[in-house]
Amino acid sequence: MSKILMNESTENAVYIPAAAVQPIIHRSAAIRNSQITGNVTVAEKVHIVNAVIRADEGTPFYIGKGSNIQDFCTLHGYVTRNDKAEITENLIPVEDKYYSIYIDEYVSVAHGALVHGPSYIGYNSFIGFKATIDAAVIGNNVEIGAHSYIKSVAIPDNIAIAPNAVITEEKDIEKFVVKPSGINKKVVNVNLEMAEAYNK
């Protein structure tokens, strides 16, 4: 079995030396028992606990103000660069910049969820327990139910998706829409309090 060095290029990926790109973490963020690798920006009052955030193959990541990434969540992305250029189909454009994963402000990514880039999660949205977001766009004020699988689609603003939904085409969305519970406000408030407490 061959050993891949951290700075070795392969046909599909460029492995960046760990010292070359370090996370940028706001001093008001609270991060506990988590692995954060590569070009990751963590904004104010973010709370991350027991999570793996790997911006190595897919990069960069952004986690917005007041968001929380909970226990056993994983953030990773499809490769965004080879030896020649950026792989633009694996990037999400946000305000004239490109990201593998962009998580807007006051988002909750609940226990055990997977977010795989290129993905965007909009303002005040909630990703339920063990849900998978794979190369998808989640709008603002959206609730994604537990154990759902969302791939290669854009979920519009202001809707809730039922638990165990499988959505891989836009035509699938309507049959899984349910009444929103408003859960995210409570979850965000609790995590903001925890972030503040752990920084005292």
C-alpha positions in Angstrom: 0.0 0.0 0.0 1.5 3.3 -1.1 1.7 6.2 1.3 0.3 9.6 0.0 2.2 12.5 1.4 0.3 15.6 2.5 1.7 17.7 -0.4 1.6 15.1 -3.1 -0.6 15.7 -6.2 -2.7 13.0 -7.7 -4.8 12.9 -10.8 -7.9 13.8 -8.8 -6.7 16.0 -5.9 -4.0 18.3 -4.6 -3.2 17.6 -1.0 -2.2 20.8 0.7 0.4 20.7 3.4 -1.2 21.1 6.8 0.8 24.2 7.6 0.0 26.0 4.4 -3.7 26.8 5.0 -4.9 27.1 8.6 -8.5 27.7 9.8 -9.5 31.3 10.6 -11.6 31.1 13.8 -13.2 34.1 15.4 -12.3 34.5 19.1 -15.9 34.4 20.2 -16.4 31.0 18.6 -16.5 27.9 20.9 -15.0 24.8 19.5 -14.7 21.6 21.6 -13.3 18.1 20.8 -13.4 18.8 17.0 -11.1 18.4 14.0 -11.0 21.4 11.7 -8.6 21.1 8.8 -7.7 23.5 6.0 -9.2 26.7 4.7 -12.2 27.0 7.0 -13.5 30.4 8.2 -15.5 30.2 11.4 -17.4 33.4 12.2 -18.6 35.0 15.5 -20.4 33.0 18.1 -20.3 29.8 16.2 -20.5 26.6 18.4 -18.9 23.4 17.2 -18.7 20.3 19.3 -17.4 16.8 18.5 -17.4 17.4 14.7 -15.1 16.8 11.8 -14.7 19.6 9.3 -12.3 18.7 6.5 -11.5 21.4 3.9 -8.8 19.4 2.3 -10.1 18.0 -1.0 -13.0 20.4 -1.2 -12.1 23.9 -0.1 -12.8 26.6 1.2 -15.5 26.3 3.8 -17.4 29.2 5.6 -19.5 28.8 8.7 -21.5 31.9 9.4 -22.2 33.9 12.6 -24.2 32.2 15.3 -24.3 28.8 13.5 -23.8 25.5 15.3 -22.3 22.2 14.1 -23.3 19.5 16.6 -21.9 16.1 17.7 -20.7 13.7 15.1 -21.4 15.9 12.1 -19.0 15.8 9.1 -18.3 18.5 6.6 -16.3 17.5 3.6 -16.3 18.3 -0.2 -15.6 16.9 -3.6 -12.2 17.9 -4.9 -12.2 21.6 -6.0 -8.7 21.8 -7.6 -6.4 19.7 -9.7 -2.9 20.5 -10.9 -4.2 22.7 -13.6 -7.2 24.7 -12.3 -10.2 25.0 -10.0 -12.9 22.4 -10.6 -15.7 24.9 -10.8 -18.6 22.4 -10.9 -17.6 21.5 -7.3 -17.8 25.0 -6.0 -20.7 27.2 -4.9 -20.6 31.0 -5.9 -21.5 33.3 -3.0 -21.1 37.1 -3.4 -18.3 36.9 -6.1 -16.4 34.2 -4.2 -16.5 30.4 -4.5 -16.8 27.8 -1.7 -17.0 24.1 -1.3 -19.3 24.6 1.6 -21.0 27.8 2.7 -23.1 27.8 5.8 -24.9 31.1 6.4 -25.8 32.8 9.7 -27.8 31.1 12.5 -27.8 27.7 10.9 -28.1 24.4 12.9 -26.5 21.2 11.7 -27.8 18.7 14.1 -26.3 15.6 15.6 -24.8 13.1 13.1 -25.6 15.1 9.9 -23.3 15.1 6.8 -22.8 18.2 4.6 -20.8 17.4 1.5 -19.7 20.1 -0.9 -20.5 21.7 -3.1 -23.3 22.7 -0.8 -24.9 25.9 0.5 -27.1 26.2 3.6 -29.1 29.4 3.9 -29.9 31.7 6.8 -31.7 30.3 9.8 -32.0 26.8 8.4 -32.0 23.6 10.3 -30.5 20.3 9.2 -32.0 17.4 11.2 -30.3 14.5 12.9 -28.3 12.2 10.6 -29.5 14.1 7.4 -27.3 14.1 4.4 -26.8 17.2 2.2 -24.8 16.3 -0.8 -24.0 18.8 -3.5 -27.2 20.7 -2.8 -28.5 24.2 -2.0 -30.7 24.7 1.0 -32.6 28.0 1.1 -33.3 30.4 3.9 -35.5 29.4 6.8 -35.7 25.7 5.8 -36.1 22.7 8.0 -34.7 19.4 6.8 -36.1 16.4 8.7 -34.0 13.7 10.4 -32.5 11.0 8.3 -33.3 12.8 5.0 -31.1 12.6 1.9 -30.9 15.7 -0.2 -28.7 15.5 -3.3 -28.1 17.7 -6.4 -31.2 19.9 -5.9 -32.1 23.4 -4.6 -34.6 23.4 -1.7 -36.5 26.7 -1.8 -36.8 29.2 1.0 -39.3 28.9 3.9 -40.3 25.3 3.7 -39.9 22.2 5.9 -39.0 18.7 4.6 -40.3 15.6 6.4 -38.0 13.1 8.1 -36.7 10.3 6.0 -37.2 12.2 2.7 -35.2 11.2 -0.3 -34.9 14.2 -2.7 -32.7 13.9 -5.8 -34.8 15.8 -8.3 -36.8 19.0 -8.0 -40.0 17.1 -8.7 -39.5 15.1 -5.5 -39.6 18.2 -3.2 -43.4 18.8 -3.1 -44.3 15.4 -1.8 -42.1 15.8 1.3 -43.2 19.3 2.3 -44.6 19.5 5.8 -45.6 22.2 8.3 -42.6 24.0 9.8 -42.0 23.5 13.5 -39.9 26.6 14.1 -37.3 24.4 15.9 -34.2 26.3 14.7 -34.8 29.5 16.8 -34.7 27.5 20.0 -31.7 25.4 18.9 -29.7 28.5 17.9 -30.5 30.3 21.1 -29.3 27.4 23.2 -26.1 27.1 21.2 -25.4 30.8 21.4 -25.6 30.6 25.2 -23.3 27.6 25.2 -20.7 29.4 23.0 -20.8 32.3 25.3 -20.5 30.2 28.4 -17.6 28.2 27.1 -15.7 31.3 26.3 -15.9 32.8 29.8 
